[in-house]
Structures are given as structure tokens and as C-alpha cells.
Amino acid sequence: MAIDYASKIPNNVGLNSNKTLQRALEHWQPRYLDWWREAGPVDAEASDVYLRTAVSVETGGWAQFDYVKMPDYRWGIFLAPPEAGRQVGFGQHLGEAAWNEVPGEYRATLRRIIVTQGDTEPASVEQQRWLGRTCPSLYDLRNLYQVNVEEGRHLWAMVYLLHAHFGRDGREEAEWLLERRSGDADRPRILGAFNEPTPDWLSFFMFTFLTDRDGKYQLAALAESGFDPLARSCQFMLTEEAHHLFVGESGIARTIKRTADVMKANGVEAPDQVRALGVIDLPTIQRYLNQHFSVTLDLYGSEESTNACTFYNLGLKGRFEERKLDDDHRLDHASYPVPRLDARGVHLEQVPAQLALNERLRDDYIADVQLGIDRFNKLLQREGLAFRFKLPDKGFHRQIGTFAGQHLSPDGTRLTQTQWDGWRHRWLPSQSDREFVASLMQRVTEPGKFAGWIAPPARGIHSQPVDFEYVRLS
């Protein structure tokens, strides 16, 4: 499905044949650009950035790469190709034809799902607004900007659904998506993780490795939706999201690689000795990992959720890779283990699977993150270092669900308040950790040069060399 680039708003949804919708979105577009200028990347409007832009939604050759000024990026509305005869794949409507219009009785529930997903997209851009001023290289600056423009496009995807299918209510929700601000006490973003600051590049890499990976799982669950426009929007968003995960994982791996090289070259292991050489010690990277992982786990909500049960039964939000699961896709008689915390400690209890959908999705996510941790540890093994990264227990530092208000160590041991207060800085970044990391964040903008705390990538973007001028600064 080719994209119509002759339109003011690039799209493959036939806006030209729906003038009312086209005018509504064209009215929203200047507001979006105002938001981008106010809350998007600083000092970036005049620079030429080597960006990929979607030109199709087919699996092969879907994007082109060229220099673009970010305010001129062709944000637009792109749905994956329709699947002939597609049916609802789960819940009480299993086997019925998928919906191209919103079922009236599900209108409020579906709008809530779309608004919550849509709110995360501009939030991450706002969180990353200042990072360009401390970029470790032009390669990394370009990757940051690519993530930013694609999160902006994902906002467009959700706004299209609101405008096209929810009338006045949808238009008002679309306006509010531009009014809220990450971290603003009066107008915060909907989900807690998207109000956390992203003050440095280690935090950015953790965010794209961990929190954007949550986005992968949420989008994959929505890509199963019986509401076909939502499913097709999320299917194409997942194509773009893969790069965001690459930015995070490769950024952390390059940080680890540089630290390992310095440790070996100088024969040091103690964190203060490693820091003195201008790289981030491995225990500090572990503490950042603990922080971002625990915050992201809360995005999945409570272990038992009647909302998630409702979304599933109504056919609005499925499980990760629902079609590949070998069961009845109704879950009327199935169960799933969820953690319980009582006087005996943490133990598992079987509950109805429909109520445990959040926990199942969280477990799918944890297994995926663990694969990345395994890759980091293989890197350390190749470098001959004994240190190994480890994901903390799922109850560590949680604010939502069973473990909210409780204190567990990274290995899952239950702690008193006094123990937690005394030991938390062993496991979470301290102020001195953050100040040290911030001290390393010096801007490097010479092509092919990299800050001293991070290794160069193994290869460049889209077959370009590592020393390519990925951003032509104004």
C-alpha cells in the first residue's frame, strides 16, 4: 500500500475522499507543530538529519533515508494492509467478522484504550527534549531524533483513530493529547513512567531498551484487536518500534563495551577506579537497570484486572501473539499463576486467566528483557570480566499491584522499612550516581568521534559508515 505524499497529511487511508475528516486533521496539524516546537527536541529545527521516512507499509522497502529538517518531516497516517476476511480472534466475539466501525456499546472503553496509548507517544518526546545538548556523537543524535519523529507519528496514528471514529469526543481527546506534559504537576501524562525525567543518555538507553519494549508488548496486544483500524495502525507502528529497541539495547551494550575495554586496559575493577577513568562502572549500570525495569513493570497494572478481562472478552485487546497461542482463545476455564504477598512471603496462586492478563503480558515482557540481559552478559564473558547483570525480582521497587507499599530486595527478600532505607542505594541510583553520569555527558559533534564513556557502533545506519555526517548541525 503506497502512501499518498501529494497530500498535506501523508496517508494511505484515503483522506482525499473524506473532506470532513481531512479538514479536521488539517485543523489539528498546526496545533501539533506548535506542540513540537514547544516540547520537542531543542536546538534542532534548522539541522538536516539523516532520517528514515515511511513510503509504504509493505514488508519490503517500506522506508527511504535522506536528510530532512525535523519540522518538515512527513508525519502521517499509515495503516498496515487489510487482511481479507479477518475475524475477531478472541473473547466472546471469537470468529465474528472484525469491525471497521466502533461498536456503539464499546465506544467509551475503546476510546480509553486509544487515548492511553496515544498519550505515551508525545510523553516520551517531552522526556527526551534536552538530550541533544549532551549527545555522545552525531550517530547517537540522529538515532535520538529518529525515535522522536516516529513517536510523533505514532501520536498521529492514534489521533486519526480518534478523529475518524469518535466524533466530537475524539476531537476533544486529541486536543488534550497536546495539552498534557510529561512531569507537569497540573497536567501530567496518564501513566507514571511517562512522567519520569530522562536527564542523561544512560537513562535514554534504558528507556528505549525497557520502556519502549513495553510499548512493543502493548502494541502487539492491540494489534490483535477486533477493531480493525486499531489493529492495522499498531501493526505498522511495531515496524517502526523495532528501531527504538535497537537504539536502547545497542546503546547499553556500547556503554558496557567501553567500560570493559577501559577496565581491561588499566587492570581496574573497583567502581571508584573505573569512574576515575571517565567511564560508567558496571554496578551503576545495574542500578539504572533496576530503576527503569521496576518502573516499567508498573505499566502493566495490577496482577488481577477486571479492565483487562473486559478488554479481552469484548475483543478489544488480546494477548501477545494471540494467534500463535494454542488454546481456545476464550479462557473461560483457564487459570494463570499470579504472585501473592502475605505473612508467609511471596508465593504463586492460580487465578482465572481472564483476570491475570496483565500478569501474563508482564511475564512475556520479562522473558524478552531477559534475552537482552543474556546478550549483555555474553559480552562481559567475551571480555573476560566476572561481573554479570541480573534482572531484579518482579516485586522490587513496585508502586502498583501486589507489591505496592512493600519493600523487597532485588533477590525477592522481604525487608523492613529500616532495612530498605539503609540499603536502597545499593540497588537504585543515588544522587551521586546521577551526578557522576551527568558529569560525563559532554556533547560530541565531530563526525566519527564519540564521547569517552561509550564505544562506537559496529556499523552505521542504512549502510552508511560510522563517520558519516548523520546530522548537519545548523
C-alpha positions in Angstrom: 0.0 0.0 0.0 1.7 3.1 -1.2 1.5 6.3 0.8 -0.1 9.4 -0.8 2.7 12.1 -0.4 0.8 14.6 -2.5 -1.5 15.3 0.4 -0.8 17.9 3.1 -1.0 15.0 5.5 0.6 11.9 4.0 -1.7 8.9 4.4 -2.9 5.6 3.0 -6.4 5.9 4.4 -8.0 7.9 1.5 -8.2 11.3 3.3 -8.9 13.0 -0.1 -12.2 11.2 -0.3 -13.3 12.3 3.2 -13.1 16.0 3.2 -14.7 16.5 6.6 -12.1 14.3 8.3 -9.3 15.8 6.2 -10.3 19.3 7.3 -10.5 18.2 11.0 -7.0 16.8 10.8 -5.6 19.7 8.9 -7.0 21.9 11.7 -5.2 19.7 14.3 -1.9 19.8 12.4 -0.8 23.4 13.3 -1.5 22.6 17.0 0.7 19.6 16.7 3.5 21.6 15.1 3.1 24.2 17.9 3.5 21.3 20.4 6.6 20.0 18.6 8.2 23.5 18.7 7.3 24.0 22.4 8.0 20.5 23.7 10.1 18.6 21.1 13.9 18.5 20.7 15.7 21.7 21.5 18.1 23.4 19.1 17.1 21.1 16.3 14.7 22.8 13.9 17.3 24.1 11.4 19.5 21.0 11.3 19.4 18.5 8.4 19.0 15.0 9.9 19.5 11.7 8.1 16.1 10.2 8.8 14.1 7.3 7.5 10.6 8.2 6.3 7.9 5.7 5.6 7.0 5.5 1.9 4.9 2.3 2.0 3.5 -0.2 4.5 4.5 -3.3 2.7 7.1 -5.5 4.4 9.9 -4.9 1.9 11.4 -1.4 1.1 8.9 0.4 3.3 11.2 3.4 4.1 13.6 5.8 2.5 16.6 7.5 4.0 17.6 11.1 3.3 18.3 14.4 5.0 15.2 16.1 6.5 14.6 19.1 8.7 12.5 17.7 11.5 9.7 20.3 11.4 9.4 19.3 7.7 9.2 15.5 8.5 6.2 14.0 6.7 4.3 12.8 9.7 1.2 11.0 8.5 -1.4 8.2 8.9 -0.3 4.7 7.8 -2.3 1.5 8.4 -0.9 -1.9 7.5 -2.6 -3.7 4.6 -6.0 -5.1 5.3 -6.4 -8.8 5.8 -9.2 -10.2 3.7 -11.9 -11.9 5.8 -10.2 -11.0 9.1 -12.1 -12.2 12.1 -12.1 -11.3 15.8 -9.5 -13.7 17.3 -10.5 -14.0 20.9 -13.2 -13.3 23.5 -16.9 -13.5 23.2 -16.9 -12.4 19.6 -14.4 -15.1 18.5 -14.9 -15.9 14.9 -17.1 -12.9 14.0 -16.0 -10.5 11.3 -13.6 -7.9 12.6 -15.1 -4.4 12.9 -14.3 -1.4 10.7 -16.5 0.8 12.8 -16.6 1.1 16.6 -19.4 -1.0 18.1 -21.6 1.6 19.9 -21.7 -0.3 23.2 -17.8 -0.4 23.3 -17.3 3.2 22.4 -16.1 4.6 25.7 -13.9 1.6 26.5 -12.2 1.6 23.1 -11.7 5.4 23.3 -10.0 5.0 26.7 -7.6 2.4 25.3 -6.6 4.6 22.3 -6.2 7.7 24.4 -3.9 5.9 26.9 -1.7 4.5 24.2 -1.7 7.8 22.3 -0.6 9.7 25.5 2.6 7.7 25.8 3.8 8.9 22.4 4.3 12.7 22.9 5.3 12.0 26.5 8.5 10.3 25.5 9.4 13.1 23.2 8.9 15.5 26.0 11.1 13.4 28.3 13.9 13.4 25.8 13.7 17.1 24.9 17.1 18.2 26.2 19.2 15.2 25.3 20.5 16.7 22.1 22.7 19.1 24.1 24.7 16.2 25.5 24.8 13.8 22.6 27.8 11.5 22.6 28.1 11.5 18.8 26.2 12.5 15.7 25.3 8.9 15.2 23.5 8.9 18.6 22.0 12.3 18.0 20.5 11.0 14.7 19.1 8.0 16.5 17.5 10.1 19.2 15.9 12.3 16.5 14.6 9.2 14.6 13.0 7.9 17.8 11.4 11.4 18.4 9.9 11.8 14.9 8.5 8.3 15.0 6.9 8.7 18.4 5.3 11.8 16.9 4.0 9.8 14.0 2.6 7.2 16.4 0.7 10.1 18.0 -0.7 10.8 14.6 -1.8 7.2 14.3 -3.9 7.4 17.5 -5.2 10.9 16.7 -6.5 9.7 13.3 -8.5 6.9 15.1 -10.0 9.4 17.5 -11.0 11.9 14.7 -12.2 9.2 12.3 -14.3 7.1 14.7 -15.2 9.1 17.8 -16.7 12.3 16.6 -16.6 15.3 18.9 -15.4 13.3 21.9 -12.5 12.1 19.8 -11.5 15.5 18.7 -11.5 16.8 22.2 -9.3 13.9 23.4 -6.9 14.7 20.5 -6.6 18.2 21.8 -5.9 17.0 25.3 -3.1 14.8 24.0 -1.3 18.1 23.1 -2.2 19.8 26.4 -0.7 17.3 28.9 3.0 17.5 29.7 5.4 14.9 31.0 6.2 15.6 34.7 3.9 18.6 34.9 2.2 18.5 38.3 -1.0 20.1 37.0 -1.2 18.4 33.6 0.8 15.1 33.9 0.8 12.3 31.4 -1.6 9.5 32.1 1.0 6.7 33.0 3.6 7.2 35.8 6.6 6.0 33.8 6.0 8.8 31.3 6.3 11.5 33.9 9.8 10.3 34.9 12.7 12.5 33.8 15.2 11.3 31.2 18.2 13.5 32.1 21.1 11.7 30.6 21.9 9.2 27.8 22.2 6.2 30.0 18.6 6.9 31.1 17.6 7.3 27.5 19.2 3.9 26.5 17.4 2.3 29.5 14.1 3.9 28.5 14.4 2.7 24.9 15.6 -0.8 25.9 13.0 -1.3 28.7 10.1 1.1 28.4 9.9 1.1 24.6 9.9 -2.7 24.9 6.7 -2.3 27.0 5.4 -0.4 24.0 6.2 -3.4 21.8 4.1 -5.7 24.0 1.2 -3.2 24.4 1.1 -2.5 20.7 1.3 -6.3 19.9 -1.7 -6.9 22.1 -3.6 -4.0 20.4 -2.6 -5.3 17.0 -4.8 -8.3 17.8 -7.9 -6.1 18.3 -11.2 -6.9 16.7 -11.4 -3.2 15.8 -9.5 -3.5 12.5 -8.3 0.1 12.1 -6.7 0.0 15.6 -5.1 -3.4 14.8 -3.7 -2.2 11.5 -2.4 1.0 13.0 -0.5 -0.9 15.6 0.8 -3.5 13.2 2.7 -0.7 11.3 3.7 1.1 14.5 5.5 -2.2 15.5 7.6 -2.0 12.3 8.9 1.4 13.4 9.2 0.5 17.1 11.8 -2.2 16.4 14.4 0.5 15.7 13.7 2.1 19.1 14.5 -1.1 20.9 17.7 -1.4 18.8 18.8 2.1 19.9 18.3 1.1 23.6 20.0 -2.3 23.6 22.9 -1.3 21.4 23.4 1.9 23.4 23.7 -0.1 26.6 25.9 -2.7 25.0 28.2 0.0 23.7 28.4 1.6 27.2 29.3 -1.8 28.7 31.9 -2.4 25.9 33.6 0.9 26.5 33.7 0.3 30.3 35.1 -3.3 29.8 37.8 -2.0 27.4 38.9 0.6 29.9 38.8 -1.9 32.8 41.0 -4.4 30.9 43.4 -1.8 29.6 44.1 -0.4 33.0 43.7 -3.5 35.2 41.0 -2.0 37.4 37.7 -3.3 38.8 36.7 -1.1 41.8 33.9 1.3 40.8 35.8 4.4 42.0 38.9 3.4 40.0 36.7 2.8 36.9 34.9 6.1 37.3 38.2 7.9 37.6 39.0 6.8 34.1 35.9 8.5 32.7 33.6 5.5 32.1 30.4 4.3 33.9 31.2 1.4 36.3 29.1 -1.7 35.9 27.3 -1.6 39.3 26.0 1.9 38.4 24.7 0.5 35.1 23.0 -2.3 37.1 21.3 0.3 39.4 20.0 2.2 36.4 18.7 -1.1 35.0 16.9 -1.9 38.3 15.3 1.6 38.4 14.0 1.6 34.8 12.9 -2.1 34.9 10.8 -1.7 38.1 9.1 1.5 36.9 8.3 -0.2 33.6 6.8 -3.2 35.2 4.2 -1.0 36.8 3.0 0.0 33.3 1.3 -3.4 33.1 -1.0 -2.6 36.0 -2.3 -4.8 38.8 -1.8 -8.6 38.7 -5.5 -9.1 38.6 -7.5 -6.7 36.5 -11.2 -6.6 35.6 -10.4 -3.9 33.0 -8.0 -6.2 31.2 -10.6 -9.0 31.4 -13.2 -6.8 29.9 -10.9 -5.6 27.1 -10.2 -9.3 26.2 -13.8 -10.5 26.5 -15.0 -7.7 24.2 -12.4 -8.5 21.6 -10.6 -5.1 22.0 -7.2 -6.1 23.3 -5.7 -9.5 23.0 -2.6 -11.3 24.4 0.9 -11.0 22.9 0.9 -13.0 19.6 -2.6 -14.2 20.3 -2.9 -16.1 17.0 0.1 -18.3 17.9 -1.3 -19.4 21.2 -2.6 -22.9 21.3 -5.8 -22.6 23.4 -9.5 -21.8 22.9 -8.9 -18.0 22.9 -11.8 -17.6 25.3 -10.1 -18.6 28.6 -13.4 -19.3 30.3 -11.9 -22.3 32.2 -8.2 -21.5 32.2 -6.1 -20.3 35.1 -2.7 -18.5 35.4 -0.3 -18.0 38.4 0.0 -14.6 40.0 2.2 -13.6 42.9 0.7 -13.1 46.4 2.5 -11.5 49.3 1.4 -12.4 52.9 2.9 -13.4 56.2 4.5 -16.4 54.6 6.2 -14.2 52.0 5.8 -14.3 48.2 4.1 -17.3 46.6 2.1 -18.1 43.5 -1.7 -18.6 43.3 -3.7 -19.8 40.4 -6.5 -17.3 39.4 -8.8 -17.2 36.4 -6.7 -16.5 33.3 -9.0 -13.7 32.2 -8.2 -11.8 35.4 -4.5 -12.4 35.0 -4.0 -11.0 31.5 -1.8 -8.1 32.8 0.4 -10.5 34.7 0.8 -12.8 31.6 1.8 -9.8 29.4 4.2 -8.7 32.1 5.7 -12.2 32.2 6.1 -12.2 28.4 7.8 -8.9 28.7 10.2 -10.1 31.4 11.2 -13.1 29.4 12.0 -10.8 26.4 14.1 -8.4 28.6 16.0 -11.4 30.0 17.2 -12.3 26.5 18.7 -8.8 26.2 20.4 -9.2 29.6 21.8 -12.5 28.5 23.3 -10.8 25.5 24.9 -8.2 27.8 26.4 -10.9 29.9 27.8 -12.8 26.9 29.5 -9.5 26.0 31.1 -9.4 29.5 32.0 -13.1 29.2 33.8 -12.4 25.9 35.7 -9.6 27.5 36.8 -11.9 30.3 35.0 -10.0 33.1 33.3 -11.8 36.0 30.5 -9.2 36.6 27.1 -10.3 35.4 23.9 -8.2 35.1 20.7 -9.6 36.7 17.1 -8.5 36.5 15.6 -7.7 39.9 12.7 -9.7 41.3 9.4 -8.5 39.8 8.3 -7.3 43.3 11.3 -5.0 43.6 10.6 -1.2 43.9 7.0 -1.6 42.7 4.3 1.1 43.2 1.3 -0.7 41.7 -0.4 -4.0 42.5 0.5 -6.7 45.0 3.9 -5.2 45.8 2.8 -1.6 46.2 3.9 -0.2 49.5 6.1 -3.2 50.2 9.9 -3.5 50.3 11.7 -6.3 48.5 15.4 -6.6 47.7 16.4 -7.4 44.1 16.5 -11.1 45.0 13.0 -11.0 46.4 13.7 -10.9 50.1 11.1 -9.0 52.1 12.6 -6.1 54.0 11.6 -3.8 56.9 11.4 -0.1 56.3 14.7 0.4 58.2 16.5 -2.2 56.0 15.1 -0.7 52.8 16.2 2.8 53.9 19.7 1.6 54.7 20.3 -0.5 51.6 18.2 1.1 48.8 21.2 3.0 47.3 23.0 -0.3 46.8 20.2 -1.1 44.3 18.9 2.2 42.9 20.8 5.2 41.5 21.8 7.6 44.2 22.1 11.4 43.7 25.9 10.9 43.5 25.4 8.3 40.8 23.3 10.6 38.8 25.7 13.5 39.2 28.6 11.3 38.1 26.8 10.1 35.0 25.7 13.7 34.3 29.4 14.8 34.5 30.2 12.5 31.6 27.5 13.9 29.3 29.7 16.1 27.1 28.4 16.9 23.6 30.5 15.4 20.7 29.5 16.5 17.2 32.5 15.8 15.0 31.6 13.0 12.5 33.1 9.7 13.6 34.0 10.9 17.1 32.4 9.5 20.3 32.3 10.5 23.9 34.8 8.7 26.1 32.2 6.7 28.0 30.7 4.9 25.0 32.1 2.7 22.3 31.4 3.3 18.6 28.8 1.1 16.9 29.9 -1.9 14.9 28.3 -0.4 11.8 26.5 2.7 10.7 22.8 3.4 9.7 21.5 2.1 6.4 24.9 1.0 5.1 26.5 4.4 5.8 29.9 4.5 7.5 30.2 5.2 11.2 31.9 8.5 10.5 29.0 9.7 8.2 27.6 13.1 9.0 24.3 11.9 10.3 23.3 15.4 11.4 24.3 18.5 9.7 24.0 21.0 12.5 22.7 24.5 11.8 
